[in-house]
Amino acid sequence: MRKLSLSLLGFLLTVSVFVKADEGMWLPLLIEKNMATMTEMGMQLTAENIYSINQASIKDAIIALDRGSCTGELISGEGLVLTNHHCGYGEIQSHSSVEHDYLTDGFWAMSKKEELVNPNKKASFLIRVEDVTERILKAIPVTADQSQRNTIVDSVGTVIENEATNGNHYEGRVEGMFKGNFYYLFVYETFLDIRLVGAPPESIGKYGADTDNWMWPRHTGDFSLFRIYCGPDGKPAKYSEENVPYKPKHFLPISLDGVEKGDFAFIMGYPGTTTHYMTSWEVKNEMEITNANRIKIRGLKQDIWQEFMDNSDIVRIQYSSKFARSSNYWKYSIGQNKGLKRLNVIDKKQKLEADFTQWMNQSEARKVNYGNALPQIEKAIAANSTYEYALQYLVETQWSGAEAFRFALNAANLEGALLTPDSTQLIKKATEKLQAAADAFFKNYDAATDKKASAALLKLYLKEVKPNYYPDYINTVLVKKYKGDVDKFLEDLFKKSIFVDQAKLNSFLAKPNAKTISKDPAFITGKSIRAQLVVLSGNMEPNYLLIDEGMRLFEAGLLEMNPDKAYAPDANSTMRLTYGTVGDYSPADAIQYSYYTTLEGVMEKEDSTEREFTIPAKLKDIYNRKDYGPYGNADGSMTVCFTTNNDITGGNSGSPVLNAKGHLIGAAFDGNWEAMSGDIAFEPKLQKTIVVDIRYVLLIIDKFAGAQNLIDEMNLVKTQEKPALPVLDAVTGMTN
């Protein structure tokens, strides 16, 4: 296939693709192009106030948590971080036990000494962004195929990253935009000592749980608090008692004014992945394979997990975080399929593809550049569909669904060390590493739960996947030795394996030997599953390259076809800004939803027989006495959540929602059920971001938890109590 001409490359480098829009996740580096629109909507800040490498700006208060799985924001000069409850859920769960059930009771550190250490949690600040498109594209020969292109991009990108981080403690990542038509260098500073400061009980932070997940109206106080610590020199450092709270360049002032319909609102954060340029064939694949399989498989697994969780507080605590991670995108897939069908997204994609083809056929040069793009995508997706189906089933049922098989592979390094002559130190290191992995695994593992789930999932796999895609253990062990009897196979495996029983594993680690590992049935099964994953992935790789090439050319063509249209690059866990307004919506005929919910609605949903809808007695008391302090509304009500029409996705969880002055008004935590198709096709009439009102957060910290120590750290701003802050003062995060 012919590559883009140099003249087209020049066009792509200069075309204004980051301009006025009703949707979009915009790069803060280029936000100047959006400022006119935002100013018309009410924004009172400048582009320099939002993103600057020369002075403190709002970007300096925004962090990517755990490499972008969630977003957090600095809300004090002592490194205090606000994010969602579900973003801190893993840490809350890891510190919980039957004796100290922080999931049920909540956790509040009344002094810094009480804050809880989380060894694996990270917080990354964006230092700067640099456009490196020209440098990378110039290094790619016109004759390079997609595989060669990827190799060159990786090679040049590594050189650029190394140059940016040579002699400093920063991290650099070169990220492609528009499927490789643009490239940007992102430089980060990552902190390693992140401590849990506060979290409300699940009856507030997860109120409504799975029933209300992705739904509006919502009444969830979805927030938690962490603190960033650093070395005495202010630089990142692993946990040490000598570490001190981080002093940020900027932290966010907190508004006590509340919100009204039509108020300007913008969000900065780290959205994970969107696919707004997905073709009709990819959408069909997403609906009929990816989502359909996920719904069926996870639904089965979660029902079994729930059964055991309901019958044991120990299992409930062990599996709460795993269940939440699984169910979140299980329900998302259900909603996305409904949304894609209801909004006729495939038809709309086909219309765009037809328009693209018509435009392309009007020019011989366009035919040369883009003629094979769509046919190539269609053919490659069709070729991969069977492999994709089999691969997803293998991953969902056995690689991540059945827990013991994958965990057993942690012993592979120890096996290798034991088989290596004169490897005493190697064996010692591998043993210690496996012991650490075992301690973490068994803390959140119940063998009875895993055995029942594994049996159901394996039976489903055998029913739904063709035998020629099976891992070899099915024929060599399950069929040959056990005559296909799944229950008998797993009964023996769970009796014999050292990887489902911590006592057995600890005994083995006291005197390890290679034979025990190599003969272990869970280890054998895990190796077989992993080998088949490699085979299936390898079969798909050539077609993935064809899809990548086709999409790169298709997106380049779209930019050329519509030079005056606003296009934002798909999200890829890099910092983005999205802007919109507070507002209500109508999900269906004769239904109108208000843009906010109140504490009264929390009380209306109460159901003491359902864990999801229980309410703490202290919160009821606050409600009955209307003890809202400075956080309530003038009419005596207490806002809990509100909605905006900002464009967000996974990874934006915990992102700050800011008003026109750059003051914090809430934390984004969800999207609405009617617009679950938004990652593929944004629907402006229905798309809503669900936000926990910052005043409800403050109410819980203050009146419910009594953590005045935390309130005292913050800069609370009420407009009528002081003159409007000058723009630059508003950005400093400090009180006048």
TAKA-V269344 format. One line per field, one symbol per residue. phi: phi as a letter, one per 40 degrees, with the letter a starting at -180 (. if undefined). A space follows every 10 residues. Layout:
# TAKA-V269344
phi = ???
This chain:
# TAKA-V269344
phi = .cccccccdc cccbcccbbd acahbccddb cdcbcccccd chdbbbdccc babbacacdc bbbccfghca bbbcbacbgc bbacdccccc ccccccaccb cccccgaacc accccbcbdb cbbbbccabb cbdccccccc cdccccccdc ccdccccccc ccccbcgbbc bbbcbcbffg cbbbcbbbbb cbbbbcbaac cdcbcbdgfc ccdgbbcbbb ccaabbbcbb cdcgcdacda cccbdcbcca bccbcbcgbb dgccabbbab ccabbcbdcc cccdccccbd ccccccccdc ccccdcdccc cacccdccbc cccccccdcc cdcccccccc cccfcccccc cccccccccc ccaccccccb dcdcdccdcc ccccccccdc cccccccbcb cccccccdcc ccccdccccc cfbdcccccc ccccccccdc cccbbbcccc cccccccccc dccbbcdcbc ccccccbccc cbfgccccdc dccccccccb bccccccccc acaccccccc cccccccccc cccccccccc ddcccccdcc cccccccccc cbccccbbcd cagbcbbbba acacabcadg bbcccabbcd cdcccdaccb dcbcbcdccc cdcccfccfc cccccgcbcb babbbccbad hcdgccbbcc cgccbibcaa bcdcbccccb acbdcbcbcc bcccccdcdc cccccgccdc dcccbcbbdc caddcddccc ccgbcc
